[in-house]
Amino acid sequence: MSDSVARNTALTLSSERTAATSGGYIMLFVLLLAIVAGVFGASMMQGNPAIGGMTIAAAVLVFVFVLCGFYMQQPNQATAITLFGSYKGTDRNTGLRWVLPWLGRKKVSLRANNMISERLKVNDLRGNPIEIAAQVVWRVTDTAQALFDIDDYKAFVIVQIEAAVRTIGARYPYDDFEHQEVTLRGNHDQVSAELRTELIARLVVAGITVDECGFTHLAYAQEIAGAMLRRQQAQAVVAARKTLVEGAVGMVEMALDLLSAKNVVELDDERRAAMVSNLMVVLCGERDTQPVVNTGTLYQ
């Protein structure tokens, strides 16, 4: 974790706690009683206007008081409760809920969010410009931190994803043709796990965690893509030639050993070198060879 991320984490002041709320169905019953009381007061207006008027007024006050405290909460949703700007807790219960009308309510989604970052141009460990983009699945875990420690937690996520992708992209080379280093292209799982760790460390200050992430785009930048492609092709040709020569040398060695072991023919050093040269040409050549039949002696 970087020093700046550590300092941001140390400055975290808010922490989610459970709010004092109640189920809305009991208060819904109270609301119905207020309606009944209002109807009863209206029926008493002819016989006793004073009592009827007081009953209607009380029923209206109770109706408004109860009605203003209702709110609905869906699954994977939370509501932060505040009192005149002071955080009082978070309600994570689902269904019809009720709280005192003068308490503020702000809903926060706890569902997973899927985001694909823009294609960023980054210099890898060797200084080669590459294009890189990542897909991140994140969700809010602490509503108090997300709402009160960060001005806009969604914008914060976007910026931190870009910063983390740039950090990881510059930490490793794009490719290693000798397969001796950890690379962005060759070690996707390992690099993705490190990117997730980096993102979690950056987003913990906002009460956000990362479920999974990975690269959706990884390529050399256009200005060097052609040169790198030619380099890859050249190295592939060299590797293929190396394998071909190693196989040809083994076949020539086997042929000479068999000829000597079975006493098919005895060759001096000069003829042996000529035979090795001819076999290597036949085995390593890219075109079909044209055989020449010797109708004379071995040395003519």
Rosetta silent file (secondary structure, phi, psi, omega in degrees, C-alpha in Angstrom):
SEQUENCE: MSDSVARNTALTLSSERTAATSGGYIMLFVLLLAIVAGVFGASMMQGNPAIGGMTIAAAVLVFVFVLCGFYMQQPNQATAITLFGSYKGTDRNTGLRWVLPWLGRKKVSLRANNMISERLKVNDLRGNPIEIAAQVVWRVTDTAQALFDIDDYKAFVIVQIEAAVRTIGARYPYDDFEHQEVTLRGNHDQVSAELRTELIARLVVAGITVDECGFTHLAYAQEIAGAMLRRQQAQAVVAARKTLVEGAVGMVEMALDLLSAKNVVELDDERRAAMVSNLMVVLCGERDTQPVVNTGTLYQ
SCORE:     score description
SCORE:     0.000 S_00000001
   1 L     0.000  134.750 -179.182    0.000    0.000    0.000 S_00000001
   2 L   -71.743  163.813 -179.163    1.371    3.437   -0.908 S_00000001
   3 H   -64.740  -37.280 -179.940    2.019    6.150    1.704 S_00000001
   4 H   -65.203  -40.052  177.816   -0.801    8.312    0.346 S_00000001
   5 H   -65.713  -39.474  178.824   -3.288    5.451    0.651 S_00000001
   6 H   -63.880  -39.854  178.789   -2.086    4.752    4.194 S_00000001
   7 H   -66.432  -40.316  178.776   -2.558    8.396    5.146 S_00000001
   8 H   -62.968  -40.037  179.182   -6.062    8.429    3.659 S_00000001
   9 H   -65.101  -36.731 -179.237   -6.948    5.290    5.623 S_00000001
  10 H   -68.478  -24.080 -178.573   -5.661    6.852    8.822 S_00000001
  11 L   -86.573   -1.308 -179.208   -7.933    9.866    8.290 S_00000001
  12 L   -64.817  124.138 -176.428  -11.082    7.740    8.113 S_00000001
  13 L  -108.668  -31.107 -174.018  -13.471    9.010   10.787 S_00000001
  14 L   -89.882  150.833  175.889  -16.796    7.362    9.996 S_00000001
  15 L  -149.751  133.590 -175.218  -17.787    3.788   10.709 S_00000001
  16 L   -68.299  139.124  173.652  -21.095    2.138    9.987 S_00000001
  17 L  -140.281  164.751 -176.053  -23.356    1.223   12.903 S_00000001
  18 E   -77.339  133.171 -179.740  -26.932   -0.010   13.194 S_00000001
  19 L   -87.282  153.632  177.774  -29.628    2.657   13.223 S_00000001
  20 L   -87.265   91.108  178.826  -32.591    2.674   15.610 S_00000001
  21 L  -125.888  173.225 -179.175  -35.497    2.075   13.213 S_00000001
  22 E  -137.362  162.771  176.281  -38.638   -0.015   13.323 S_00000001
  23 E   -66.582  147.328 -174.856  -40.780   -2.059   11.002 S_00000001
  24 H   -85.104   -9.902 -173.977  -43.392   -0.086    9.132 S_00000001
  25 H   -73.610  -34.761  176.187  -46.284   -2.507    9.488 S_00000001
  26 H   -65.344  -43.672  179.830  -47.043   -1.556   13.110 S_00000001
  27 H   -69.677  -26.688  174.486  -47.014    2.119   12.172 S_00000001
  28 H   -65.895  -38.024  175.505  -49.202    1.304    9.185 S_00000001
  29 H   -64.247  -39.827  176.136  -51.769   -0.044   11.652 S_00000001
  30 H   -62.758  -37.806  178.392  -51.453    3.212   13.636 S_00000001
  31 H   -63.194  -41.390  177.880  -52.055    5.114   10.402 S_00000001
  32 H   -65.820  -37.442  176.734  -55.248    3.155    9.792 S_00000001
  33 H   -63.456  -36.525  178.280  -56.381    3.898   13.367 S_00000001
  34 H   -65.652  -37.895  177.918  -55.827    7.611   12.696 S_00000001
  35 H   -65.356  -43.712  178.441  -58.019    7.379    9.615 S_00000001
  36 H   -61.671  -41.499  179.461  -60.732    5.609   11.624 S_00000001
  37 H   -63.852  -38.143  177.780  -60.444    8.274   14.332 S_00000001
  38 H   -64.607  -41.114  178.247  -60.825   11.011   11.729 S_00000001
  39 H   -65.666  -40.690  178.721  -63.949    9.388   10.330 S_00000001
  40 H   -63.945  -39.722  178.615  -65.305    8.991   13.864 S_00000001
  41 H   -66.362  -36.737  178.339  -64.605   12.657   14.605 S_00000001
  42 H   -65.861  -34.284  179.210  -66.364   13.728   11.453 S_00000001
  43 H   -72.473  -20.881  179.712  -69.435   11.751   12.510 S_00000001
  44 L   -89.552   -3.659 -176.239  -69.428   13.557   15.894 S_00000001
  45 L   -61.939  -32.646 -178.356  -69.378   17.027   14.371 S_00000001
  46 L   -76.297  -39.948 -177.186  -73.206   17.302   14.414 S_00000001
  47 L   -82.540  -44.230 -177.734  -73.704   16.116   18.003 S_00000001
  48 L  -141.918   87.371 -174.691  -70.609   17.570   19.678 S_00000001
  49 H   -60.496  -35.760 -176.455  -68.618   19.847   17.362 S_00000001
  50 H   -65.453  -51.434  179.683  -65.885   20.617   19.899 S_00000001
  51 H   -64.618  -40.396  178.840  -64.979   16.993   20.611 S_00000001
  52 H   -61.923  -43.026  178.809  -65.409   16.099   16.945 S_00000001
  53 H   -64.270  -42.070  178.337  -63.094   18.927   15.853 S_00000001
  54 H   -64.677  -38.148  178.357  -60.430   17.955   18.396 S_00000001
  55 H   -64.453  -43.559  179.176  -60.656   14.325   17.291 S_00000001
  56 H   -64.145  -43.057 -179.548  -60.226   15.258   13.633 S_00000001
  57 H   -62.850  -45.021  178.855  -57.295   17.542   14.418 S_00000001
  58 H   -63.903  -39.783  179.379  -55.557   14.876   16.488 S_00000001
  59 H   -64.123  -39.612  179.444  -56.217   12.266   13.793 S_00000001
  60 H   -65.934  -42.962  179.611  -54.738   14.560   11.119 S_00000001
  61 H   -62.392  -45.610  178.934  -51.628   15.254   13.208 S_00000001
  62 H   -64.163  -40.777 -179.713  -51.080   11.540   13.872 S_00000001
  63 H   -60.814  -48.336 -178.942  -51.721   10.728   10.208 S_00000001
  64 H   -66.194  -42.734 -179.050  -49.165   13.273    8.964 S_00000001
  65 H   -60.306  -46.834 -178.143  -46.637   12.332   11.666 S_00000001
  66 H   -70.706  -41.737 -175.833  -46.832    8.637   10.871 S_00000001
  67 H   -63.071  -36.529 -177.177  -47.009    9.061    7.100 S_00000001
  68 L   -72.471  -12.044 -178.549  -43.818   11.157    6.932 S_00000001
  69 L   -95.171   -3.408 -178.209  -41.764    8.426    8.635 S_00000001
  70 E   -78.337  145.757  167.413  -42.370    5.637    6.103 S_00000001
  71 E  -156.458  152.202 -177.399  -39.760    4.476    3.595 S_00000001
  72 E  -106.087  138.203 -179.814  -39.352    1.345    1.494 S_00000001
  73 E  -129.255  124.926 -178.725  -36.113   -0.626    1.353 S_00000001
  74 L   -89.694  166.601  176.765  -35.313   -3.261   -1.265 S_00000001
  75 L   -59.283  147.087 -177.844  -32.872   -6.200   -0.935 S_00000001
  76 L    56.257   43.959  176.416  -29.185   -5.227   -1.054 S_00000001
  77 E  -140.767  144.623  179.190  -30.033   -1.665   -0.173 S_00000001
  78 E  -131.379  156.400  179.084  -29.220    0.367    2.937 S_00000001
  79 E  -126.834  121.041  176.471  -30.438    3.687    4.331 S_00000001
  80 E   -84.859  128.666 -177.680  -28.178    6.027    6.287 S_00000001
  81 E  -102.276  129.796  178.406  -30.077    7.876    9.043 S_00000001
  82 E  -129.454  154.133  176.176  -29.007   11.405   10.046 S_00000001
  83 E  -126.783  105.145 -179.877  -30.269   13.973   12.549 S_00000001
  84 L    51.614   44.134  177.522  -29.550   17.565   11.518 S_00000001
  85 L    89.630   -6.950  179.820  -26.362   16.439    9.768 S_00000001
  86 E   -96.370  129.653 -177.920  -25.228   14.008   12.475 S_00000001
  87 E   -72.553  127.294 -177.418  -24.893   10.364   11.473 S_00000001
  88 E  -112.796   -6.724  178.526  -27.132    8.110   13.592 S_00000001
  89 E   136.289  177.814 -177.978  -26.655    4.747   11.935 S_00000001
  90 E  -127.316  134.909  177.029  -27.575    2.620    8.930 S_00000001
  91 E  -101.470  120.611  179.192  -30.659    0.481    8.402 S_00000001
  92 L  -109.157    3.080  179.469  -30.046   -2.660    6.314 S_00000001
  93 L   -74.286  145.218 -178.145  -33.446   -4.313    6.931 S_00000001
  94 L   -98.458  164.203  177.583  -35.668   -4.783    3.886 S_00000001
  95 E   100.040 -160.316  179.292  -39.353   -4.088    3.417 S_00000001
  96 E   -80.237  122.719 -176.746  -41.542   -1.304    4.777 S_00000001
  97 E  -122.151  160.753  179.223  -39.619    0.652    7.415 S_00000001
  98 E  -141.493  141.488  177.660  -40.427    3.586    9.689 S_00000001
  99 L  -143.606  161.478  178.938  -38.322    6.195   11.442 S_00000001
 100 L   -56.196  135.465 -170.780  -39.054    9.468   13.203 S_00000001
 101 L   -59.255  -29.094 -176.731  -40.061   12.025   10.551 S_00000001
 102 L   -82.989    0.586  175.699  -37.384   14.582   11.453 S_00000001
 103 L   -87.164  133.709  178.370  -34.578   12.091   10.790 S_00000001
 104 E   -78.315  150.739 -178.306  -32.940   12.347    7.381 S_00000001
 105 E  -133.091  129.686  177.474  -32.676    9.295    5.145 S_00000001
 106 E  -134.143  119.610 -175.550  -30.209    8.627    2.318 S_00000001
 107 E   -85.180  145.043  178.229  -30.280    5.338    0.437 S_00000001
 108 E  -133.461  132.292  177.896  -27.156    3.534   -0.722 S_00000001
 109 E   -80.011  132.577  176.347  -27.058    0.534   -3.047 S_00000001
 110 L  -101.825    8.226 -177.940  -25.115   -2.475   -1.743 S_00000001
 111 L   -77.737  158.160  179.882  -25.347   -4.319   -5.043 S_00000001
 112 L   -70.670  139.613  177.820  -22.317   -5.233   -7.116 S_00000001
 113 E  -114.797  133.370  178.990  -21.282   -2.715   -9.752 S_00000001
 114 E  -107.786  128.859 -176.226  -19.467   -3.720  -12.922 S_00000001
 115 E  -138.030  138.121  174.277  -17.188   -1.173  -14.536 S_00000001
 116 E  -114.368  121.434 -177.548  -14.812   -1.228  -17.495 S_00000001
 117 L   -73.562  164.168  175.231  -12.169    1.456  -17.428 S_00000001
 118 L   -71.330  159.562  177.081  -11.110    3.477  -20.437 S_00000001
 119 L   -72.317  121.147 -177.424   -8.105    2.375  -22.456 S_00000001
 120 E  -108.204  143.131  175.267   -5.074    3.953  -20.838 S_00000001
 121 E   -97.151  118.464 -175.157   -1.645    4.441  -22.379 S_00000001
 122 E  -130.842  146.974  172.384    0.996    3.359  -19.869 S_00000001
 123 E   -89.448  124.517 -179.556    4.735    2.742  -20.062 S_00000001
 124 L   -75.101 -171.731 -174.868    5.557   -0.760  -18.872 S_00000001
 125 L   -59.326  -31.924 -179.430    8.600   -1.707  -16.796 S_00000001
 126 L   -90.739    2.510  178.611   10.884   -1.491  -19.847 S_00000001
 127 L    88.187    5.598  178.916    9.469    1.852  -20.947 S_00000001
 128 L   -79.983  131.489  178.353    7.434    0.492  -23.855 S_00000001
 129 E   -72.671  129.042  179.069    4.098    2.289  -24.346 S_00000001
 130 E  -129.946  158.938  174.175    1.153   -0.089  -23.992 S_00000001
 131 E  -106.277  133.001 -173.865   -2.628    0.245  -24.003 S_00000001
 132 E  -144.184  140.546  176.218   -4.412   -1.279  -21.046 S_00000001
 133 E  -143.637  149.509 -175.287   -7.999   -1.433  -19.742 S_00000001
 134 E  -130.195  152.182  173.934   -9.512   -3.293  -16.793 S_00000001
 135 E  -111.281  128.995 -174.072  -12.886   -4.657  -15.722 S_00000001
 136 E  -130.025  132.759  173.182  -13.704   -4.259  -12.025 S_00000001
 137 E  -108.209  115.532 -176.342  -16.616   -5.588   -9.938 S_00000001
 138 E  -132.535  162.178  179.319  -17.008   -3.501   -6.770 S_00000001
 139 E  -155.774  157.921  179.590  -19.618   -2.877   -4.076 S_00000001
 140 E   -81.910  131.885  176.724  -20.159   -0.746   -0.987 S_00000001
 141 L  -113.126  -27.268  179.774  -19.458   -2.459    2.346 S_00000001
 142 L  -127.888  105.586 -175.193  -19.493    0.513    4.737 S_00000001
 143 H   -67.965  -32.436 -179.106  -22.216    3.057    3.992 S_00000001
 144 H   -65.493  -43.974  178.298  -20.906    5.605    6.499 S_00000001
 145 H   -66.766  -42.612 -178.095  -17.505    5.775    4.847 S_00000001
 146 H   -62.642  -36.728 -175.370  -18.977    5.862    1.348 S_00000001
 147 H   -89.345  -36.532 -168.172  -21.333    8.753    2.165 S_00000001
 148 H  -112.089  -16.280  177.185  -19.431   10.834    4.705 S_00000001
 149 L   -97.588  -17.383 -178.662  -15.716   10.219    4.115 S_00000001
 150 L  -125.628  136.163 -178.908  -15.834   10.635    0.318 S_00000001
 151 L   -64.760  -47.845  178.471  -17.510   13.480   -1.542 S_00000001
 152 L  -141.065   99.287 -171.682  -18.632   11.277   -4.475 S_00000001
 153 H   -68.513  -27.289  178.270  -17.714    7.632   -3.991 S_00000001
 154 H   -70.341  -42.844  175.501  -18.598    6.599   -7.545 S_00000001
 155 H   -65.449  -35.088  177.869  -16.285    9.217   -9.044 S_00000001
 156 H   -62.193  -40.892  178.810  -13.683    8.200   -6.457 S_00000001
 157 H   -61.589  -43.922 -178.540  -13.859    4.596   -7.675 S_00000001
 158 H   -60.424  -45.647 -178.370  -13.279    5.648  -11.292 S_00000001
 159 H   -66.282  -42.036 -178.181  -10.193    7.700  -10.412 S_00000001
 160 H   -70.215  -33.343  175.206   -8.704    5.006   -8.173 S_00000001
 161 H   -63.089  -44.713  178.397   -9.222    2.286  -10.783 S_00000001
 162 H   -61.583  -43.707 -179.836   -7.313    4.375  -13.312 S_00000001
 163 H   -64.793  -40.520 -179.761   -4.512    5.018  -10.810 S_00000001
 164 H   -67.388  -40.364  178.784   -4.264    1.329   -9.857 S_00000001
 165 H   -63.058  -41.937  177.632   -4.191    0.193  -13.484 S_00000001
 166 H   -63.580  -40.105 -179.792   -1.383    2.648  -14.228 S_00000001
 167 H   -63.999  -47.836 -178.763    0.557    1.445  -11.179 S_00000001
 168 H   -69.047  -38.003  179.461    0.288   -2.243  -12.069 S_00000001
 169 H   -62.466  -33.403  179.973    0.936   -1.575  -15.761 S_00000001
 170 H   -85.539   -7.848 -175.981    4.214    0.173  -14.935 S_00000001
 171 H   -85.907  -22.892 -176.203    5.288   -2.527  -12.470 S_00000001
 172 L  -129.503  155.590  172.125    5.741   -5.359  -14.999 S_00000001
 173 L   -75.345  156.213  179.297    6.963   -5.712  -18.584 S_00000001
 174 L   -65.018  -43.814 -177.080    4.395   -6.393  -21.269 S_00000001
 175 L  -151.694  155.097  176.524    6.139   -9.566  -22.414 S_00000001
 176 L  -135.077  109.606 -173.888    9.300  -11.559  -21.813 S_00000001
 177 L   -73.991  -14.429  177.205   10.389  -13.712  -24.722 S_00000001
 178 L   -94.413   -4.207  176.015   12.801  -15.672  -22.531 S_00000001
 179 L    57.285   44.298  178.939    9.991  -16.517  -20.043 S_00000001
 180 L  -115.359   -6.533 -177.284   12.063  -15.566  -17.006 S_00000001
 181 L  -125.915  160.156  171.149    9.974  -12.683  -15.625 S_00000001
 182 L   -76.912  127.222 -175.998    6.417  -12.075  -14.514 S_00000001
 183 L  -125.374  161.148  178.675    4.706  -10.249  -17.379 S_00000001
 184 L   -66.437  -38.657 -176.034    1.372   -8.590  -18.000 S_00000001
 185 L   -83.586  -34.366 -173.670    0.569  -10.850  -20.937 S_00000001
 186 L   -92.428  -16.877 -177.721    1.961  -14.131  -19.665 S_00000001
 187 L  -127.019   60.200 -173.384    0.864  -14.023  -16.002 S_00000001
 188 H   -61.680  -44.629 -177.080   -2.683  -12.721  -16.242 S_00000001
 189 H   -64.330  -44.721 -178.863   -4.011  -14.390  -13.079 S_00000001
 190 H   -65.465  -43.407 -179.589   -1.147  -13.239  -10.888 S_00000001
 191 H   -67.979  -38.304  177.993   -1.236   -9.671  -12.182 S_00000001
 192 H   -63.814  -39.397  177.550   -5.046   -9.520  -11.832 S_00000001
 193 H   -64.107  -38.773  178.103   -4.765  -10.680   -8.209 S_00000001
 194 H   -69.462  -35.340  176.095   -2.210   -7.959   -7.531 S_00000001
 195 H   -64.019  -41.203  178.185   -4.449   -5.390   -9.204 S_00000001
 196 H   -62.564  -43.211  178.285   -7.325   -6.452   -6.925 S_00000001
 197 H   -61.604  -41.686  178.592   -5.098   -6.101   -3.850 S_00000001
 198 H   -63.999  -41.721 -179.923   -4.030   -2.640   -4.982 S_00000001
 199 H   -67.116  -43.041  179.228   -7.627   -1.564   -5.588 S_00000001
 200 H   -59.868  -41.305  179.403   -8.846   -2.852   -2.214 S_00000001
 201 H   -65.188  -34.415 -179.287   -6.082   -0.901   -0.481 S_00000001
 202 H   -78.524  -31.336 -173.431   -7.032    2.268   -2.360 S_00000001
 203 H   -97.335   -3.300 -178.891  -10.814    1.939   -1.904 S_00000001
 204 H   -63.891  -29.207  179.390  -10.919    0.888    1.755 S_00000001
 205 H   -66.019  -22.715  179.902  -11.078    4.560    2.750 S_00000001
 206 H   -99.215    8.366 -179.155  -14.403    4.792    0.910 S_00000001
 207 L    66.695   36.150 -175.780  -15.904    1.665    2.462 S_00000001
 208 E  -126.045  140.331  175.169  -15.727   -0.188   -0.870 S_00000001
 209 E  -120.085  163.532 -179.396  -14.350   -3.623   -1.690 S_00000001
 210 E  -115.684  121.142 -179.811  -13.469   -5.299   -4.993 S_00000001
 211 E   -80.332  -42.377  178.334  -14.906   -8.748   -5.704 S_00000001
 212 E  -159.631  158.374  177.148  -12.999   -9.424   -8.912 S_00000001
 213 E  -159.199  162.930 -179.763  -11.044   -7.665  -11.607 S_00000001
 214 E  -175.489  167.337 -178.888   -9.066   -8.407  -14.738 S_00000001
 215 E   -86.632  132.770  175.694   -7.720   -6.895  -17.928 S_00000001
 216 E  -102.236  -17.308  178.788  -10.083   -6.527  -20.867 S_00000001
 217 E  -147.481  130.823  179.254   -7.553   -4.944  -23.220 S_00000001
 218 E  -152.273  114.215 -177.427   -3.783   -5.313  -23.312 S_00000001
 219 E  -160.565  159.782  172.275   -1.670   -4.440  -26.334 S_00000001
 220 E   -66.311  149.664  175.149    1.322   -2.438  -27.475 S_00000001
 221 L   -65.122  156.222 -173.026    0.569    1.158  -28.410 S_00000001
 222 H   -59.851  -33.717 -175.153    0.086    1.802  -32.113 S_00000001
 223 H   -67.974  -21.247  178.735    3.388    3.658  -32.542 S_00000001
 224 H  -121.302    2.914 -176.360    5.438    0.564  -31.642 S_00000001
 225 H   -61.275  -42.050 -179.244    3.003   -2.232  -32.436 S_00000001
 226 H   -64.442  -44.274 -179.637    4.506   -2.840  -35.908 S_00000001
 227 H   -65.417  -40.798  178.948    8.074   -2.950  -34.630 S_00000001
 228 H   -67.537  -33.663  177.116    7.148   -5.267  -31.775 S_00000001
 229 H   -65.515  -42.929  176.948    5.281   -7.549  -34.163 S_00000001
 230 H   -63.907  -36.731  177.660    8.374   -7.832  -36.380 S_00000001
 231 H   -64.715  -43.748  178.285   10.457   -8.517  -33.285 S_00000001
 232 H   -62.791  -41.494  179.158    8.096  -11.274  -32.187 S_00000001
 233 H   -64.117  -42.173 -179.965    8.147  -12.783  -35.668 S_00000001
 234 H   -64.456  -42.755  179.279   11.947  -12.687  -35.789 S_00000001
 235 H   -67.830  -33.660  175.953   12.269  -14.294  -32.380 S_00000001
 236 H   -66.001  -40.745  178.046    9.720  -16.931  -33.365 S_00000001
 237 H   -63.744  -43.496  179.403   11.731  -17.720  -36.512 S_00000001
 238 H   -62.420  -42.400  179.519   14.950  -17.951  -34.478 S_00000001
 239 H   -64.090  -40.962  178.402   13.293  -20.260  -31.971 S_00000001
 240 H   -65.430  -41.733  178.107   11.929  -22.460  -34.753 S_00000001
 241 H   -61.980  -40.704 -179.956   15.340  -22.577  -36.456 S_00000001
 242 H   -61.350  -44.891  178.566   16.979  -23.509  -33.180 S_00000001
 243 H   -63.668  -40.433 -179.296   14.580  -26.407  -32.681 S_00000001
 244 H   -65.214  -43.086 -179.603   15.044  -27.504  -36.282 S_00000001
 245 H   -66.728  -42.083  178.752   18.843  -27.446  -36.073 S_00000001
 246 H   -60.343  -41.363  177.198   18.854  -29.329  -32.776 S_00000001
 247 H   -67.104  -39.556 -179.722   16.677  -32.019  -34.330 S_00000001
 248 H   -65.855  -41.578  178.452   18.783  -32.177  -37.481 S_00000001
 249 H   -61.334  -42.213  178.109   22.010  -32.543  -35.496 S_00000001
 250 H   -62.654  -40.222  179.352   20.480  -35.409  -33.535 S_00000001
 251 H   -67.637  -40.333  178.525   19.358  -37.145  -36.724 S_00000001
 252 H   -64.308  -44.034  178.948   22.792  -36.741  -38.349 S_00000001
 253 H   -60.950  -42.044  178.937   24.503  -38.075  -35.247 S_00000001
 254 H   -65.040  -40.730 -179.410   22.137  -41.049  -35.162 S_00000001
 255 H   -63.953  -43.396  179.458   22.705  -41.770  -38.867 S_00000001
 256 H   -65.709  -41.125  179.247   26.488  -41.739  -38.498 S_00000001
 257 H   -62.758  -41.571  179.544   26.365  -43.930  -35.413 S_00000001
 258 H   -67.172  -39.842  178.703   24.134  -46.485  -37.168 S_00000001
 259 H   -63.649  -39.808  179.578   26.341  -46.553  -40.261 S_00000001
 260 H   -72.251  -40.083 -177.068   29.410  -47.129  -38.112 S_00000001
 261 H   -66.870  -35.279 -177.688   27.737  -49.685  -35.839 S_00000001
 262 L   -96.857    4.652  178.809   26.479  -51.822  -38.730 S_00000001
 263 L    53.085   40.029  177.908   29.641  -51.396  -40.830 S_00000001
 264 L   -68.825  -46.357  179.528   27.607  -50.230  -43.783 S_00000001
 265 L  -156.345  146.156  175.564   30.356  -47.939  -44.992 S_00000001
 266 L  -106.592  128.705 -176.031   33.541  -46.473  -43.573 S_00000001
 267 L  -119.208  137.931  172.806   34.105  -42.774  -44.187 S_00000001
 268 L   -78.092  179.766 -174.772   37.200  -40.718  -43.658 S_00000001
 269 H   -62.759  -38.623 -178.036   36.986  -37.310  -42.029 S_00000001
 270 H   -67.200  -45.680  179.555   36.548  -35.460  -45.318 S_00000001
 271 H   -68.695  -34.668  176.890   33.714  -37.705  -46.537 S_00000001
 272 H   -63.548  -42.268  178.728   32.143  -37.682  -43.109 S_00000001
 273 H   -64.440  -38.911  178.632   32.131  -33.852  -43.136 S_00000001
 274 H   -65.421  -40.311  179.361   30.613  -33.856  -46.633 S_00000001
 275 H   -65.742  -41.506  177.857   27.908  -36.268  -45.545 S_00000001
 276 H   -61.614  -41.956  179.702   27.115  -34.157  -42.471 S_00000001
 277 H   -62.797  -44.261 -179.581   26.928  -31.071  -44.670 S_00000001
 278 H   -65.091  -42.474  179.855   24.561  -32.739  -47.138 S_00000001
 279 H   -64.915  -39.295  179.124   22.328  -34.127  -44.392 S_00000001
 280 H   -65.553  -38.034  176.979   22.126  -30.740  -42.672 S_00000001
 281 H   -64.382  -42.424 -178.973   21.154  -29.086  -45.949 S_00000001
 282 H   -66.170  -43.329 -174.477   18.458  -31.686  -46.542 S_00000001
 283 H   -78.436  -30.989 -175.562   17.083  -31.539  -43.020 S_00000001
 284 H  -101.164   -8.566 -178.768   17.269  -27.781  -42.473 S_00000001
 285 L   -71.848  149.099  179.967   16.409  -26.520  -45.926 S_00000001
 286 L   -86.400  -17.536 -179.530   13.069  -24.866  -46.544 S_00000001
 287 L  -109.744  158.008  177.099   12.767  -26.225  -50.090 S_00000001
 288 L   -66.714  137.217 -179.281   12.647  -29.787  -51.355 S_00000001
 289 L   -84.559  154.554  176.913   16.082  -31.082  -52.285 S_00000001
 290 L  -105.114  108.850 -176.557   16.956  -32.542  -55.693 S_00000001
 291 L   -69.666  146.087  176.109   18.816  -35.859  -55.207 S_00000001
 292 L  -116.872  122.332 -178.427   21.877  -36.606  -57.328 S_00000001
 293 L   -88.318  124.289  179.164   22.573  -40.283  -58.030 S_00000001
 294 L   -89.826  115.082 -178.795   26.239  -41.189  -57.972 S_00000001
 295 L   -98.914   -0.247  178.462   26.886  -43.839  -60.664 S_00000001
 296 L  -100.000 -149.906  178.163   30.589  -43.918  -60.122 S_00000001
 297 L   -83.473  178.753 -178.544   32.693  -44.877  -57.182 S_00000001
 298 L   -64.548  -30.514 -174.773   32.394  -43.425  -53.731 S_00000001
 299 L  -104.050   14.499  177.932   35.207  -40.948  -54.438 S_00000001
 300 L  -131.224    0.000    0.000   34.137  -39.876  -57.951 S_00000001
